[in-house]
Amino acid sequence: MNKLICILLIVSAFISCNGGKTKSDSLKESVEKFKDTLGTLEIEEYIPKEYAEVTTDTLLSNGFSISIKTYTDMNRSVKFQYKVDATLTQIDNFRDWISEVKIKKDDVLIFNKKLDANFFLEQDKTIKDSLHKAINNKVWVNEDLLEKNYVYLVGGFIFPKSENVLYYDIKIDDKGNYSIKKMKNINYART
């Protein structure tokens, strides 16, 4: 009788055996089967997500007053696509910026321009091939350079997902005439 009980227990153990799969292995297998049924998923985001606008008014001691309205270009962006894993693709669209600059000298409007990607392309044709991977950055007053008959602005491009930027010094005289000088590519650590 004892031999019969031992044989039944051994047969029962073999019958209930699942072939060596643990619960963890079974779960992994089920997740993989589920992922296979989904195919590839894409998550697309815009940075910034919505329209944004900032206006800065600056009055300099040399008689220049500068108004810069910077806003999101909802029509131009730079796309970066990368795989998160085998079934998930992330698409980041970095939106361009446009700066409308108005400069007065002694209360007389001398400069009124939209500084966008097209403006910089008109000034420097060599950037044409890299514009598809760069966004126009915001324009700001370079208050470190202050001369009696000139105002200096800085503007240019950021290359998202890299540490490269391309900036231009924009020198504007008291008659509204301007010149643009490309600064060296600047590498900086993003924080």
C-alpha positions in Angstrom: 0.0 0.0 0.0 2.9 2.4 0.8 4.4 1.6 -2.6 1.1 2.5 -4.3 0.9 5.8 -2.4 4.5 6.7 -3.4 3.8 5.8 -7.0 0.6 8.0 -7.0 2.5 10.9 -5.5 5.3 10.6 -8.1 2.8 10.4 -11.0 0.9 13.3 -9.6 4.0 15.4 -9.4 4.9 14.7 -13.0 1.3 15.5 -14.2 1.2 18.9 -12.3 4.7 19.9 -13.6 4.5 22.8 -16.2 7.7 22.0 -17.9 9.9 24.1 -15.7 8.3 27.5 -16.4 8.1 29.9 -13.4 5.4 32.5 -13.0 8.0 35.1 -14.0 8.7 33.2 -17.3 5.1 32.8 -18.1 4.4 36.5 -17.4 7.3 37.6 -19.7 6.0 35.3 -22.4 2.5 36.7 -22.2 3.9 40.3 -22.3 5.9 39.5 -25.4 2.9 38.0 -27.1 0.9 41.1 -26.2 3.5 43.5 -27.6 3.6 41.5 -30.8 -0.2 42.1 -31.3 0.3 45.9 -30.8 2.9 46.5 -33.5 4.9 49.7 -33.3 3.6 52.7 -31.3 4.6 56.3 -31.9 4.4 59.0 -29.3 4.7 62.5 -30.8 5.3 65.6 -28.7 5.7 69.3 -29.5 8.1 71.4 -27.5 6.7 73.8 -26.4 3.3 72.1 -26.5 1.4 75.4 -26.9 1.8 78.9 -28.3 4.0 81.1 -26.0 4.8 84.7 -26.2 7.1 87.0 -24.3 7.6 90.8 -24.8 10.7 92.6 -23.5 11.1 96.3 -23.4 14.5 97.8 -22.8 15.6 101.4 -22.4 19.3 102.0 -22.8 21.3 105.0 -21.5 22.5 105.8 -25.0 19.0 106.8 -26.1 17.9 103.5 -27.7 14.7 101.9 -26.7 14.1 98.3 -27.8 11.0 96.2 -27.9 11.3 92.5 -28.6 8.2 90.3 -29.0 9.2 86.6 -29.2 6.7 83.9 -29.9 6.4 80.3 -30.9 6.3 79.6 -34.7 3.5 77.1 -34.9 4.3 76.2 -38.5 8.1 75.4 -38.3 9.7 72.7 -36.1 12.6 70.4 -36.1 11.8 66.7 -35.8 13.8 64.1 -33.9 12.7 60.5 -34.0 14.2 57.7 -31.9 13.4 54.2 -30.7 12.6 53.8 -27.0 12.3 50.1 -27.4 11.3 47.5 -30.1 7.7 48.6 -30.0 7.9 52.4 -29.1 9.1 55.3 -31.2 9.4 58.8 -29.7 9.0 61.8 -32.0 10.0 65.2 -30.6 9.1 68.3 -32.6 11.1 71.4 -31.4 9.2 74.5 -32.4 11.0 77.5 -33.9 10.8 81.0 -32.4 10.2 84.3 -34.1 11.3 87.7 -32.7 9.8 90.9 -33.8 12.3 93.7 -33.0 11.4 97.4 -32.9 14.1 99.9 -32.1 13.7 103.6 -31.5 16.5 106.2 -31.1 15.3 109.3 -29.3 11.7 108.2 -29.8 12.0 107.8 -33.6 11.4 104.3 -35.0 14.6 103.3 -36.9 14.4 99.5 -37.0 11.3 97.2 -37.4 12.1 93.6 -38.5 11.0 90.1 -37.9 14.1 88.0 -37.0 13.1 84.5 -38.0 14.9 81.6 -39.8 14.3 83.4 -43.1 15.9 86.6 -41.9 19.1 84.8 -40.9 19.1 82.7 -44.1 19.0 86.0 -46.2 22.0 87.2 -44.3 24.0 84.0 -44.4 23.4 81.5 -47.2 25.9 79.0 -45.8 23.4 77.9 -43.1 20.9 76.6 -45.6 22.0 73.0 -45.3 21.8 72.9 -41.5 18.4 74.7 -41.1 16.5 71.4 -41.2 18.1 70.4 -37.8 18.2 73.8 -36.1 15.6 76.1 -34.5 15.7 79.8 -34.4 16.4 81.0 -30.9 15.1 84.0 -29.1 16.8 87.4 -29.8 18.1 89.5 -27.0 19.9 92.7 -26.3 23.6 92.4 -25.7 23.9 94.9 -22.9 27.6 94.2 -22.5 28.3 96.2 -25.7 27.0 99.7 -25.2 28.1 102.5 -27.6 26.7 105.9 -28.1 25.4 105.4 -31.7 24.9 101.6 -31.7 22.8 98.9 -30.2 23.8 95.2 -30.3 21.5 92.2 -30.4 22.3 88.5 -30.3 20.3 85.9 -32.2 20.7 82.6 -33.9 20.1 78.9 -33.8 20.1 76.0 -31.4 20.6 72.5 -32.6 18.3 70.4 -30.4 19.7 67.1 -29.0 23.2 68.4 -29.4 25.4 71.0 -27.6 25.9 73.1 -30.7 24.5 76.6 -31.2 25.1 79.2 -33.9 24.9 82.8 -32.8 25.1 86.1 -34.7 26.0 89.6 -33.4 23.6 92.1 -34.9 25.0 95.7 -34.8 22.4 98.4 -35.5 23.3 102.1 -35.8 21.3 105.2 -34.9 19.9 105.3 -38.5 18.6 101.7 -38.4 21.4 100.3 -40.7 22.6 96.9 -39.5 25.3 94.4 -40.0 25.5 90.8 -38.9 28.6 88.9 -37.9 28.6 85.1 -37.3 30.0 84.1 -34.0 32.0 80.9 -33.7 30.0 77.7 -33.0 29.6 77.6 -29.3 29.5 74.3 -27.4 28.0 74.6 -24.0 26.8 72.2 -21.3 23.1 72.1 -21.0 21.6 72.1 -17.5 
